[in-house]
Amino acid sequence: MTTQKPILEQQMSQMQIKLKSSGIISNYNESPLLRDEKDEEISRSALAMFRAKEEEIEKKKMEVRDKVHAHLGRVEEATKRLAEIREELEALTDPMRKEVSMVRKRIDTVNRELKPLGLSCQKKEREYKEALEAFNDKNKEKAQLVSKLVEVGQLVGESEKLRMKKLEELSRNIEALP
């Protein structure tokens, strides 16, 4: 911004020189009040001319920017077209290359799909082994409890026999009483 001020002053002084030489400022030896008004008018007209020039420059700048953007768009389209032409050219040099490339891409895709499936399979296999181990452990525990129940059942049976014998003996003792 500081460089614009001297440029503005320089342009204004050039405008004053142009205005003087064109006859707009005729008598510079007039009264100071008239001279101040004329100076002010000259300054305003110079400022207006400067602003008009700035607007014109800005307009030109926008036009150039639009042209550059349009040109860049055409360049991008040309680049895409050239890439397509290169692909077509490569396909012509080796017709099987494109097919091989497609098969390789498909293999890569299948490999990416296989990885999570393999991990899932390993996880489920681990879970299955853990569940099978837990199942076998519970079966063993059940078998032990059943064998214990059988033992207890035998002991209960023997205990009942002993109690029956004792009851029979007590019953005989009661009958033997006078």
KOLPAZA-912018 format. One record per residue (C-alpha): chain; x, y, z. Coordinates in nm, 4 decimals, decimal comma. Layout:
{A; {X; Y; Z}}
...
! end
This chain:
{A; {0,0000; 0,0000; 0,0000}}
{A; {0,2889; 0,2409; 0,0710}}
{A; {0,4149; 0,1998; -0,2846}}
{A; {0,0714; 0,2887; -0,4199}}
{A; {0,0715; 0,6323; -0,2547}}
{A; {0,3834; 0,7612; -0,4384}}
{A; {0,2501; 0,6084; -0,7584}}
{A; {-0,0819; 0,7848; -0,7026}}
{A; {0,0949; 1,1162; -0,6364}}
{A; {0,3123; 1,0670; -0,9426}}
{A; {0,0080; 0,9910; -1,1577}}
{A; {-0,1727; 1,2952; -1,0169}}
{A; {0,1225; 1,5229; -1,0938}}
{A; {0,1385; 1,3789; -1,4442}}
{A; {-0,2344; 1,4465; -1,4773}}
{A; {-0,1833; 1,8065; -1,3635}}
{A; {0,0920; 1,8491; -1,6213}}
{A; {-0,1365; 1,7069; -1,8891}}
{A; {-0,4222; 1,9287; -1,7756}}
{A; {-0,1960; 2,2356; -1,7747}}
{A; {-0,0606; 2,1573; -2,1172}}
{A; {-0,4095; 2,0917; -2,2551}}
{A; {-0,5298; 2,4296; -2,1387}}
{A; {-0,7595; 2,3202; -1,8587}}
{A; {-0,5381; 2,5010; -1,6113}}
{A; {-0,4765; 2,8293; -1,7858}}
{A; {-0,3698; 3,0861; -1,5338}}
{A; {-0,1940; 2,9502; -1,2326}}
{A; {-0,1358; 3,2975; -1,0932}}
{A; {-0,4982; 3,3462; -0,9946}}
{A; {-0,6212; 3,4032; -0,6426}}
{A; {-0,5301; 3,1388; -0,3891}}
{A; {-0,8954; 3,0561; -0,3215}}
{A; {-0,9646; 2,9996; -0,6891}}
{A; {-0,6415; 2,8122; -0,7250}}
{A; {-0,7325; 2,5831; -0,4288}}
{A; {-1,0710; 2,5117; -0,5840}}
{A; {-0,9089; 2,4385; -0,9176}}
{A; {-0,6450; 2,2232; -0,7489}}
{A; {-0,9153; 2,0372; -0,5658}}
{A; {-1,1132; 1,9931; -0,8867}}
{A; {-0,8015; 1,8733; -1,0623}}
{A; {-0,7280; 1,6348; -0,7769}}
{A; {-1,0825; 1,4984; -0,7938}}
{A; {-1,0703; 1,4551; -1,1685}}
{A; {-0,7244; 1,2971; -1,1438}}
{A; {-0,8522; 1,0631; -0,8714}}
{A; {-1,1561; 0,9780; -1,0825}}
{A; {-0,9310; 0,9087; -1,3797}}
{A; {-0,7057; 0,6968; -1,1592}}
{A; {-1,0028; 0,4982; -1,0305}}
{A; {-1,1297; 0,4503; -1,3848}}
{A; {-0,7853; 0,3227; -1,4860}}
{A; {-0,7795; 0,0915; -1,1825}}
{A; {-1,1249; -0,0435; -1,2744}}
{A; {-1,0104; -0,0947; -1,6318}}
{A; {-0,7009; -0,2773; -1,5073}}
{A; {-0,9126; -0,4916; -1,2755}}
{A; {-1,1527; -0,5712; -1,5616}}
{A; {-0,8591; -0,6697; -1,7864}}
{A; {-0,7169; -0,8770; -1,5027}}
{A; {-1,0496; -1,0633; -1,4669}}
{A; {-1,0646; -1,1189; -1,8436}}
{A; {-0,7120; -1,2616; -1,8441}}
{A; {-0,7968; -1,4791; -1,5408}}
{A; {-1,1077; -1,6117; -1,7208}}
{A; {-0,9033; -1,6820; -2,0329}}
{A; {-0,6419; -1,8658; -1,8231}}
{A; {-0,9124; -2,0748; -1,6523}}
{A; {-1,0694; -2,1574; -1,9895}}
{A; {-0,7299; -2,2490; -2,1283}}
{A; {-0,6530; -2,4645; -1,8229}}
{A; {-0,9850; -2,6442; -1,8736}}
{A; {-0,8921; -2,7191; -2,2349}}
{A; {-0,5464; -2,8332; -2,1232}}
{A; {-0,7005; -3,0705; -1,8667}}
{A; {-0,9347; -3,2131; -2,1284}}
{A; {-0,6425; -3,2562; -2,3678}}
{A; {-0,4412; -3,4290; -2,0925}}
{A; {-0,7262; -3,6725; -2,0240}}
{A; {-0,7653; -3,7426; -2,3941}}
{A; {-0,3898; -3,8019; -2,4290}}
{A; {-0,4005; -4,0466; -2,1372}}
{A; {-0,6867; -4,2339; -2,3061}}
{A; {-0,4945; -4,2409; -2,6327}}
{A; {-0,1862; -4,3735; -2,4513}}
{A; {-0,3949; -4,6528; -2,2943}}
{A; {-0,5405; -4,7409; -2,6338}}
{A; {-0,1918; -4,7390; -2,7835}}
{A; {-0,0588; -4,9683; -2,5107}}
{A; {-0,3548; -5,1998; -2,5645}}
{A; {-0,2657; -5,2166; -2,9331}}
{A; {0,0961; -5,3119; -2,8662}}
{A; {0,0007; -5,6124; -2,6565}}
{A; {-0,3669; -5,7124; -2,6699}}
{A; {-0,3224; -5,9615; -2,3879}}
{A; {-0,1617; -5,7019; -2,1609}}
{A; {-0,4962; -5,5389; -2,0861}}
{A; {-0,6547; -5,8742; -2,0079}}
{A; {-0,3586; -5,9711; -1,7887}}
{A; {-0,3875; -5,6376; -1,6099}}
{A; {-0,7581; -5,6949; -1,5489}}
{A; {-0,6905; -6,0475; -1,4157}}
{A; {-0,4174; -5,9116; -1,1854}}
{A; {-0,6515; -5,6451; -1,0537}}
{A; {-0,9162; -5,9108; -0,9915}}
{A; {-0,6592; -6,1290; -0,8109}}
{A; {-0,5632; -5,8315; -0,5925}}
{A; {-0,9297; -5,7717; -0,5148}}
{A; {-0,9852; -6,1378; -0,4239}}
{A; {-0,6715; -6,1344; -0,2068}}
{A; {-0,8051; -5,8315; -0,0184}}
{A; {-1,1364; -6,0156; 0,0289}}
{A; {-0,9616; -6,3363; 0,1398}}
{A; {-0,7596; -6,1774; 0,4172}}
{A; {-1,0546; -6,0849; 0,6450}}
{A; {-1,2224; -6,4164; 0,5626}}
{A; {-0,9082; -6,6042; 0,6665}}
{A; {-0,8869; -6,4081; 0,9896}}
{A; {-1,2550; -6,4760; 1,0562}}
{A; {-1,2032; -6,8458; 0,9852}}
{A; {-0,9069; -6,8635; 1,2255}}
{A; {-1,1042; -6,6804; 1,4919}}
{A; {-1,4029; -6,9126; 1,4545}}
{A; {-1,1721; -7,2152; 1,4524}}
{A; {-1,0209; -7,0948; 1,7812}}
{A; {-1,3686; -7,0377; 1,9215}}
{A; {-1,4732; -7,3860; 1,8039}}
{A; {-1,1702; -7,5452; 1,9713}}
{A; {-1,2397; -7,3541; 2,2919}}
{A; {-1,6075; -7,4537; 2,2818}}
{A; {-1,5156; -7,8182; 2,2071}}
{A; {-1,2667; -7,8180; 2,4956}}
{A; {-1,5281; -7,6696; 2,7295}}
{A; {-1,7821; -7,9282; 2,6055}}
{A; {-1,5370; -8,2150; 2,6652}}
{A; {-1,4518; -8,0772; 3,0111}}
{A; {-1,8217; -8,0642; 3,1030}}
{A; {-1,8727; -8,4162; 2,9678}}
{A; {-1,5850; -8,5426; 3,1839}}
{A; {-1,7287; -8,3608; 3,4843}}
{A; {-2,0705; -8,5147; 3,4108}}
{A; {-1,9169; -8,8633; 3,3773}}
{A; {-1,7382; -8,8184; 3,7110}}
{A; {-2,0611; -8,7002; 3,8745}}
{A; {-2,2538; -8,9956; 3,7261}}
{A; {-1,9918; -9,2418; 3,8526}}
{A; {-2,0022; -9,0711; 4,1907}}
{A; {-2,3822; -9,0965; 4,1825}}
{A; {-2,3534; -9,4669; 4,1071}}
{A; {-2,1119; -9,5086; 4,3967}}
{A; {-2,3408; -9,3102; 4,6234}}
{A; {-2,6313; -9,5181; 4,4940}}
{A; {-2,4440; -9,8372; 4,5827}}
{A; {-2,3594; -9,6989; 4,9248}}
{A; {-2,7224; -9,5978; 4,9743}}
{A; {-2,8269; -9,9483; 4,8659}}
{A; {-2,5860; -10,1086; 5,1115}}
{A; {-2,6970; -9,8660; 5,3793}}
{A; {-3,0612; -9,9601; 5,3137}}
{A; {-2,9739; -10,3289; 5,3331}}
{A; {-2,7968; -10,2710; 5,6626}}
{A; {-3,0933; -10,0717; 5,7933}}
{A; {-3,3322; -10,3423; 5,6782}}
{A; {-3,1222; -10,6034; 5,8546}}
{A; {-3,1158; -10,3865; 6,1631}}
{A; {-3,4936; -10,3352; 6,1424}}
{A; {-3,5510; -10,7092; 6,0985}}
{A; {-3,3240; -10,7786; 6,3904}}
{A; {-3,5079; -10,5200; 6,5997}}
{A; {-3,8363; -10,6673; 6,4865}}
{A; {-3,7232; -11,0176; 6,5909}}
{A; {-3,6054; -10,8790; 6,9202}}
{A; {-3,9463; -10,7227; 6,9745}}
{A; {-4,1223; -11,0496; 6,8908}}
{A; {-3,8963; -11,2399; 7,1231}}
{A; {-3,9992; -11,0238; 7,4129}}
{A; {-4,2568; -11,1846; 7,6416}}
! end
